[in-house]
Amino acid sequence: MPIPLEFRSLPVEERLQLVEAIWDSIAEDQHCLPDHPVIIKEVRERKARYLSNPSSGTDWETAKSQIRADHG
């Protein structure tokens, strides 16, 4: 989709604010988005693996610490 010229004339800061507003509106309506079949398949496989071996899971605090360590 081409960007209308009136958007290009806005300062970058205002265009960023528009992007944030659009993104926020999408996040609020995400329940309307179709589920991607690949994501659904992955979630089901992960759930099955967990149910077959619950001790293989990680609690949220540990997972959060690992994520922060990897991206910190």
C-alpha positions in Angstrom: 0.0 0.0 0.0 1.5 3.3 -1.0 1.9 5.9 1.7 -0.3 9.0 1.1 1.8 12.1 0.5 0.2 13.9 3.5 1.8 11.4 5.8 5.2 12.1 4.4 4.8 15.8 5.1 4.5 15.1 8.8 7.5 15.3 11.1 9.0 11.9 11.9 8.0 12.3 15.6 4.3 12.7 14.6 4.5 9.7 12.1 6.0 7.6 14.9 3.1 8.6 17.2 0.7 7.5 14.4 2.4 4.2 14.1 2.2 3.7 17.9 -1.5 4.6 17.8 -2.2 2.1 15.0 -0.2 -0.6 16.7 -2.0 -0.1 20.0 -5.4 -0.3 18.2 -4.3 -3.6 16.5 -3.2 -4.9 19.9 -6.6 -4.0 21.4 -8.3 -5.9 18.6 -5.9 -8.9 18.3 -8.8 -11.3 19.2 -10.1 -10.5 15.7 -6.9 -11.6 14.0 -6.8 -15.1 12.5 -4.6 -17.7 14.1 -1.7 -18.7 12.0 -1.8 -22.5 11.4 2.0 -22.9 12.0 1.7 -21.1 15.4 -1.3 -23.3 16.4 0.6 -26.4 15.4 3.7 -25.3 17.5 1.6 -24.5 20.5 -0.2 -27.9 20.4 3.2 -29.7 20.0 4.7 -27.8 22.9 1.6 -28.5 25.1 1.8 -32.2 24.2 5.5 -32.4 25.1 4.8 -30.6 28.4 1.8 -32.9 29.2 3.9 -36.0 28.5 6.7 -34.7 30.8 5.5 -31.8 33.1 8.9 -31.6 34.9 10.4 -30.4 31.6 8.7 -27.1 32.0 10.2 -23.9 33.4 8.5 -21.6 35.9 7.9 -18.0 34.8 10.5 -16.5 37.1 13.3 -18.8 35.8 12.2 -18.3 32.2 12.1 -14.5 32.7 15.6 -14.5 34.1 16.9 -16.6 31.2 15.3 -14.3 28.7 16.8 -11.2 30.4 20.3 -12.9 30.6 20.1 -13.7 26.9 19.0 -10.3 25.8 20.6 -8.1 28.5 
